């Protein structure tokens, strides 16, 4: 009897020792997938999103495991990539381009236990939210500088696709310029691509030949800036600071910082508190940051730039407050009014001063 008790006690002691000497199994990290429309490179839209991904890894460490797929075309191919990320066990997936909206919605229905976040769209579902930077705030500030720096009153925009997001930026840029120089006219050339350096270069060269002396863009490569420097005119970076590509021509850039949204969203998913919603951020929230002004920017331009930036951060000014007219002279926003969010998100017109027509 004593012998049996001895062996029982010995076995219990050994089991207890094993329990304390074996580390508890750590919680599985949250697998987070990112879908990028262009190459990461070292500048532009996709680069900015990837900087946000890296910030997420740094902030949450072993709590997350991220992966990404770059240069994914919008449309059917994006659905395949999004679906693959879901089947591979990613429980949070960020799809980072407007054209991914419908494919994201479709995959979200097939994977109800995966959370999806789509950038720049307007659809939500039980497991799908969206997020949007008020990038038009930075575009307006670029316009303020452009309106002060132009000598020909002729600005140009190398544009990607005629969607509300891009139209907001074109119009805000023009309104910003007109706020300091009412004579401003803006030309637009559409390249139908987010990232195509050859097309961007050609568009920039064409507008310079037409008399434009300050260029903006809503595309991802630094080609527009590089052409500007070659031709001796000014231009702006877009999505990220691009000064290293054209230090003489780069007046400033409106840059994106997605890190806070990626970190907070992942934390909410881990905690089980995530809910579908539309999340927006701008200068006030730190999603939009302006890079340093070039020394060539005049004191007068700097003063106007800083004043408008301060007003937007404080909430006393927004780029789309009236009076605003479209190309035909029709009032789109009355004096003293602000454009409603629904109309802002579905913008489909050029403001007065933008030349040409919107492609169908």
N, C-alpha and C positions, 0 to 999 in steps of 0.2 A: 504494500500500500504506500509506504514511504517512498519506495523507488518510483512508483507511478507518479506520485506528487512531485518528486524531484524533477522527473523528465518533463512534466507539465509546466512547472515553473521555469525550467531552462528554456523550453520552447517559447513561452510567453515573453521572456526577457529578450530572446533573440529577435522575436518579431518586433518588439518595441524598439530595439536598437536599430533594426533595419528601417523601421518607419521614420525615425528621426534622422537617419543618415542618408536617406534617399530624398532628393529635392522634390518639392511638390511640383506637379506638372504646371507650367506656366500657361496662362490663357493664350489661345491662338491669336496671333496678330490679325487685325482687320486688313483684309486684302483690298487694295484700292487701285482701280484701273483708270487710265486716262487715254482719251482718243484725241489725237492732234491732226489738224487739217494740213499742216505744213511740216517741213523739217525743223528740228529744234534750232540748229544753227547757233548764232551768237547775237541775234537781234530780232525784234519783231514780236508778233502775236504769240506764236507757238513758244518762242523762247521765254516770254513772260509767264505763260502758263507753266512751263517746266520749272521755272524758278520758284513758282508757288508750290509745285510738287516737292521740290527739294527742301523747301522750308517746312513742309508738312513732315517729311522724314526726320528732319533735324529736331522739330518740336516734340514729336510723339515717339521717336525712337522705335523701340521694339514693339510698341503697340500697333504699328502699322507696317505693311509690306506693300510697296507700290510697284506698279508696272505701267508701261505706256506703249502705244503704237503710234508712230508718226507718219505724216504724209498720207493720210487716209482720205480719199476723195469723198465728197458729199454724195449721198444717194445710196444705191443698193450695196455698194462695197462697204460703206460705213455700217450698215445693218449687220453684215456678216462679222465685222470686227467687234462690234458691240456685243453681239450674241456670243462670240467666242470668249470674250472676257468674262461674261456671266457664267458660261459653262466651266470656266477654269477656276471658279470659286471666288471671284472678286465680289464682295458684298456691297461695295460703293463704287460707282462708275461715273466719272465726269466726262461728258461729251462736249467738246470745246469749240463748236462752230455752229452757226445758225442752221446750215443745211443738214445737221444731224438731228434736228428736232423730231421729225416724223419717224425716222428709224429708231430713235431712242424711245419714243412713245410705244412703238410696236414691240420692241424687245422688252420693255418694262411690263407689258401685259403678260408676256410669256414667262417672266421671272418675278413673281410677286414678292419674293423674299429678298430681292436685291434692290438697293436704293440707287436711283439714278438722279444726277444733277446735270441739267443742260444749260449751256451758256448762250445768252442773247436771244433765246426764244420766248414764247409766251404760253406754252402749254404746261399743265401740271396734271398729276394723277396721284393715286394713293401712295405710290412709291416713286414718284418723279417730281422733283422741284426744278426751278430755273433760277439763274442768277445773271445779272446784267450790270455792267459798270456804266455810270453816267459819263460816258466818254466824250459826249458832246460838250461837257463843261471844259475839258481840256482843249477841245477843238475850237471853242469860242476864244479861249485865251491865245491860242496860236493866231487866230484871226486878228485879235487886237494888235499883236506884234506885227503881223503882216501888213495891216492897214497903215501902220506908222512907218514901216520900212520900205514899202514900194515907192518907186518913182514914176511908174507908168499907170498906177491904179488898176493894174491887171494881174489878177491872181489865178493860179491853176491848181486843180486837184486831180491826181491820178487815182481813180476810183476802181473798186473791185466789182461788186454786184449791186444792182439797184434795189436794195432791200431797205426797210425803214431805218435800221441801224446806221447804214452808210449815208442815207439821205439826211438823217439828223446831224451827222458830222459835217457834211457839206454845207448845210444850211447854217449850222452854228458857227462854222468857220467864217462864212460870209457875213453873218450878222455881227460877229465880233469885229471884223474888219470895218464894216460900215459904221459901227458905233464910234469910231475915231476918224473915219474917212468916208463920208457918204457917197463919194464918187466911185467907189470900188465896184468892179465887175469880176465875176469868177467864171472861168472856163472849166469844163469837166471832160475828161476822156475816160471811158469805161474800158477796162482790160479783161473783164469777165474771168477773173482769177484772183485768188487771195495772194498767191505767190508765183510770179512769173517775171523774173528780173529782165528778160529781153523785152517783153511787152511793156513793162513799167518804164524801161529806158526809152523806148520808142515814143511812148505817150508824153514823157517829160520833154524830149527833144522837139516834138511837134508843137507843144504849147509854148515853149521858149521861142520857136520860130514865129509863132503868132503874136509875140509881144509880151508874154507873161514874164514878170521879173521876180516873183516869189511863188514857190511851189509848196503845196501840201500833198498828202497822200492818205489813202485808206487801204494800203496794201502792205505786205510784210517785209519786202526786201529793201536794202538801202540804195537800190539802183537810182531812184529819183534824186536822192541827195547827191549821189556821185555825179550824176549829170549836171546838177546845179553847180557843183564846185568846178566841174570842167568848163562850164559856160560862164562862170563868174557871177552867178546870182545866188539868192538866198533860198533856203528850204528848211523843213522841219523833220525831226525824227518822229516815228509813230510806233506806239505800243511799248517801245523801249528806247533808252538813250542810244542814239546812233552817231554821236559826235565823232567817234574814232574813224568813221568812214568818210567824213567830209568836215573836218574841223573848221574850215573857213566859212562854209556855207550854213552849217547847222546852227540855227538861231536858238532853238530849244526843242524839247520833245514832251508830248504828253505820254507818260509811261503808266503801265498797269502793274498793280501789286495784288495778286490773287491770294497771297499766302494766308491772310486772316480768314478768308472764306473757306479755304480748303482745311485749315486747322480746326476751325469751329465746327464745320460740318462733320468731319471725322470724329471729333469729340462727342458730338450729339449722337452719331450712329453707335459708337462704342457704349455710350451711356444708355442707349435705348430711348432717347428723348427726341430724335429727329422727327420732324413733321414736314409734309410737302408745303412749300410756300414760294413766293417770288421774292428774291433777295436782291436789293440794289444798293450800290455804293458809289460814291464819287470823291471829290476833293475832301469833303468833311470827314469821311470815314477812312481816308487814306488809301482807297482803291486806286485813285488817280493821283499821280505825283508828277509835278513839272520838273524837268531837268534844268540845270543851271543855264541862265541866259548867256548867250555869246557876248563877249566884250563889245562887239560891233553894235549891239542893240542900244539905241539912243536912250538918254535919260528920260526923255518924254515918253517913249514907248514902255520903258521899265516901270515908270510911275503908273501908267494906265493899266498895265498888266497886273501889277501887284494890287492895285485898288479893286479890280474886278475879281481877282482870285480871293481876296479877303472877303468881299461881299458874298461870293458863292459859298465859302466855308461858313460864314456867319448865318447864311440863309436869307439874306436880304435881297438877293438877286438870283435869277435863273435865266439862262440864255433865251428861253422861249416865253418871255413875257412881252405883252403887246406895247405898242402896235406892231404887228407883223403882217406883211402883205405877200401874196404869192406873185408869180411872174406876170399874171394878168392884171395885177393891181387890186385883186379882191382881198378883203380883210380876212385873215385866217385867225388872228388873235387881236381882240380889241384892246385899245389903250387901257392900262390898269388891270388887265386880266392876264392870267397865265394859262398856257395850253394844258388842257386836261391830260392826265396820264394815258388814257386810252388812245387819244388822238396822237400823242407823242410817240407811242409805241407802234402806231400803224401809219406813220408819216409817209405820204406818197406824192409830195409836191416839192418844187423848188421855190425858195423865197425870191423875192424881187432882187434882181442883180445877178442871179445865176443865169448864164447863157445856155441855150440849147434846150433839148427836151429829154425827159427820162425814157430810157429804152423800155419797150414793152416786154 
